[in-house]
Amino acid sequence: MASYRQRGKKWEYRIRYVDSSCGKTKEISKGGFRTKSEAKLAAGELEKQIYLEKHSLLENREKLIKDWFIEWLEVYGSQVQLRTLKNRKTYVNNQIIPYLGDFKLNQLPRLEYQKFINRLTENYSLGTVKAIHSIFCIAINKAVELEMLTYNKYRNISIKKENDISERKINYLTRDEVTIFMDTAKQCPFYQYIVAITLLRTGMRKGELIALH
């Protein structure tokens, strides 16, 4: 049987059912309905699907993480920029699938995922680890949206890295070093002097300077 509750101005249903694959009682909930009647209609349809064992939670109980991530990239990859898609494919194929791919989509323990994140921090920068975690959660959230999973249990994972490259002290020249640098630059061809003083006075990157005419 379904139960209903109002959260703010929206309604939510909650359904408890017995998973025939394991005999355990499980729960599905979904909110965002404008009225209780809308929630009842949606819950009724879902209860019917569960009864017929055609609900996506049951249909996908054997789906592996690697199969879902490959499918996710194929179906939703065109919705992002090409560069973003390329990065996602790289991280999925090189990090996520090799370590987590053989877990069933609905059976990857949060602790095992935390161990995966910890291993990443030993070899990659903090920014890269956060990017991989973000990609993983985007795919998991889509599975929740499609009702393949009940919720994303990998949110708020701890991501920490000691002595991360992003936390290192920025190098800079002292006043005396700047004087030596510019005295040397004045002895070089004029265009090299212009390059040196432009970099020094503006703080622009070398790549930005090269693009100037």
Secondary structure, 3 states (H helix, E strand, C coil): CEEEEEECCEEEEEEEEECCCCCCEEEEEEEEECCHHHHHHHHHHHHHHHHCCCCHHHHCCCCEHHHHHHHHHHHHHHHCCHHHHHHHHHHHHHHHHHHHCCCECCCCCHHHHHHHHHHHHCCCCHHHHHHHHHHHHHHHHHHHHCCCCCCCCCCCCCCCCCCCHHHCCCCCCCHHHHHHHHHHHHCCCHHHHHHHHHHHHHCCCHHHHHCCC
